[in-house]
Amino acid sequence: MAIVIVDTEDRVREFLPQLDELVEERLVIVDACEVIRYVGREKTA
């Protein structure tokens, strides 16, 4: 299972102590990413 959280690095790091309380084992990858928002156009009949 993978849970992806997209936020600033600082906010993700602030969340890590809470994550410790939720799960016993985990792998956390903090990686820079580029987010491109795609909004599809309406379908025509």
C-alpha positions in Angstrom: 0.0 0.0 0.0 1.2 3.5 -0.8 -0.1 6.7 0.6 1.1 9.8 -1.1 1.0 13.2 0.6 1.8 16.3 -1.5 2.7 19.3 0.6 5.7 21.4 1.5 8.6 19.6 2.9 8.3 21.5 6.2 4.7 20.4 6.7 5.5 16.8 5.8 8.3 16.7 8.3 6.0 18.2 11.0 3.6 15.4 10.3 6.2 12.6 11.0 5.7 12.4 14.8 2.0 11.9 14.3 2.8 9.2 11.7 4.9 7.4 14.3 1.8 7.0 16.5 -0.3 5.6 13.6 2.0 2.9 12.2 4.8 0.6 13.5 6.8 0.2 10.3 7.0 2.6 7.4 9.1 4.0 4.6 9.0 7.7 4.2 10.4 9.3 1.0 10.6 13.1 0.9 11.2 14.1 -2.7 10.8 17.2 -4.7 8.2 17.1 -7.4 6.6 19.2 -10.0 2.8 19.4 -9.9 1.0 20.3 -13.2 -2.7 20.8 -12.8 -4.7 19.4 -15.7 -8.3 20.3 -16.1 -10.0 18.3 -18.8 -12.4 20.0 -21.2 -16.0 19.2 -21.3 -17.1 16.4 -23.6 -19.2 17.5 -26.5 -22.1 15.3 -27.7 
